[in-house]
Amino acid sequence: MNKYLPVFLVLVVVLASGFMLNDTLRRVEQDSFSTGEVLRYKVHYGVINAAEAVIDIDPNLQKVNNRACYKANVYGKTIGSFDFFLRIRDTWRSYIDTSAILPLRFHRNIEEGKYRKKEYVNFDHYRNIAVVEDKKGTETFKIPENVQDIVSGFYYMRTLNLDKYKNGDVIRLQGFFDDEVYDFTVTFRGREIVETKAGNIQAFKLVPKMPANKLFSGENAVSVYLSDDKNKIPVMIKAEMFVGSIKVNLYHYSGLKYKLNVAKSS
């Protein structure tokens, strides 16, 4: 018998075990979104049309660490007089694992007036770490299991079966943003018909608990409305600020997997 055979077999077993351990991400079943989805919004500050935003998923799947990912993008820019006083050009991008619905890579490029920030985050969900790279350098942070970034968290919410929730039920998840881990709680507040520029849409109402800050007026200042259908797209976001109110209003959509639940006229 070849004296090296037992050693070879041990190496095969160890390597195989390593590969199996490296495939321990959760699996989330979802059928609400896919590649090619495009959502367009008008952003109103009071009665003023202040900005526009686009949320889309790239038409092609991407590969990150040899895993298939959705490339989800959020773009925002000021328009009209707001663009003159406070020019905003923001891009947020998340590479979301198609199976686990977890972020593998996150990028944001912020241009707000004279303020600039460019950041890259690589998530290692096997070792529960996030590696952040910006102009200050590279830093590694410990993260909990199944943590979300600010973009992927919206898509994860769309995977939930909201039909089973009752008014007052709480959804909990954890997010990583600005080098910190946050505990997010979102309260389900039933169904409403919301008036959007894309039509009157039957929607689920969700109210995230906001941390104390200088922008939002209270912990229940933000309401998010997801379409009451299989798509569960965000159709309206309302925010009460200390300096006024903001409404993010859907006006155009394409690439949805299902027909949008537009309410019938009375």
Disulfide bonds with the S-S distance in Angstrom:
none
